[in-house]
Amino acid sequence: MNLPNKLTLARFLMIPVFLVIVSTGWRYNNYLAAAVFLLGAVTDGLDGYIARKRGQVTLAGKLMDPLADKVLVAAALIALVELERLPGWIAVVIISREFAVTGLRATAAAGGVIVPASRLGKFKMIAQAIAIVALFVNSLPFSFERPAFSTIAVAAALVLTVWSGFDYFLKTWQQLVAEKK
């Protein structure tokens, strides 16, 4: 197993550790959870960079890396809803988009159309990571009435999530139409 795939596996292993930390009553558990999540988010960028730089891109990495990202983000969002730091509807929108785009890309790939990751998708992941970390370390609950940094970060992540989802669907549609010509 190469280093990028080990980093992806490590991200999967961080998820239960993250959830255990979130569920404890430790005094600083939110900060520790934020740190573990942030480490997972950093390994997301690092594994892809190393794989491309060293020519170690594998089919397993192409499949497991996005899945690890989706599960890590979904686990964090669900935990934040449970902690009453994030409205459930926001988690549903973000998680739904993640799995819809994953399904779209898998379906397109089965038809021979490869939909590459977009720059907008990368910005979306960064915005999601910032929002999630901010919600864990901010003691104020989510509120549109008195927006804290975390509320603004969540709003930005939500906009980028929906926008990049539409962008993926549009680009995939365009590629499918071009393939038929």
Secondary structure as UniProt FT lines:
FT   HELIX           3..23
FT   TURN            27..28
FT   HELIX           29..54
FT   HELIX           59..82
FT   TURN            83..84
FT   HELIX           88..110
FT   TURN            111..112
FT   HELIX           119..137
FT   HELIX           149..180
//
